[in-house]
């Protein structure tokens, strides 16, 4: 039986090829060479009595070999073995929503450290929401005074318009905070993709600069939004100032983030205000648009072009890409919240990052008895660990569409996640199962017989380092073996 005291960890994510050998070696010398025959991020690792030999295609491969080496190290030394390993998917991401609740620099840095240990390589930093703008923008100072504050928040757990009446904020990251986080992420071979939001999810911006909203739909109060859900306060696309605002913000964001892509999200934009707004209606007529909703596609295409002029590429949610836009497919990445939506986007030729609700929404509860962070919310269902582990981004796709799927992204939406401790509980160990699904998809790798026993040492390691991870054991009553669980449906709360 596995013992975290006497042995090194069982490797997670489990590598492609692992050949154990007898014995351990103490404080071995490490040699590193290049091997162009290995895939990107791939490595080989040989631990013998004469030392450790690492070969890798690139710097990331060397880095991942060292993460594996760390897991092979225990009190007896480094376990002798041979490993050859490479990822199935190049895009292995996790998002943290700092908009609804703010978690702070220390927590983001800690999360990055642990992501890297499990070979997750994309961090989506969700910095703008209706409920709070979280990034310093010098040209628009109101964003981080007015836009980063709300006078109250909904009471946790119920979608009832009941509030705590406590001021929340101003909470935001300074440019120095961002530079520090980006620099550390680079050392950890994690690319940080900033998540911005347009043309919907704009309430915190419109509170800061009311002229950017439709003049016929003034705010009920000039603060970031104090409810959860989909807000009708969207940008006025008949107002040219909105385009200038986004170009200015993108300029400052691009100075901070070296990522090749900027995620503009583009999801959940309602058109109620546009239909009533003379500026929006006049613009739609001038452009000869069939429907007022097509203003979104028109504006998105301008943002795509602006990003391209700066050498960056557009990324957005698949559900925002249908509104009268004909985005070029070659350099646009769609994030899909459902497998059917992802299949459609992949068939249309977009590169797709899969983030299906039933695997990738970690605000959903984990189906654990005695879970301290279950809220009977209007929204969340249940995504147990075994279900996350069974995630297959290319499931059911034709070969042509499957090649457009570049990986997966998990969402830590934070309406009902208020503190770093809660966030960690919901993220770990699901992030390890997700990493396994994206690094080395577990066909034939049994969840109950191999993954859970391998996990136990990792849970000890996480807890010893002060990570508040959920309690899982092979005998967990609801540890499902894959596929969608019967209770994974949106729950309605009886009023
Ligand atoms: Zn308007």
Boltz pocket constraint, residues with backbone or C-beta under 6 A from the ligand:
constraints:
  - pocket:
      binder: B
      contacts: [[A, 213], [A, 214], [A, 215], [A, 235], [A, 236], [A, 237], [A, 238], [A, 239], [A, 273], [A, 274], [A, 277], [A, 278], [A, 279], [A, 280], [A, 281]]
      max_distance: 6.0
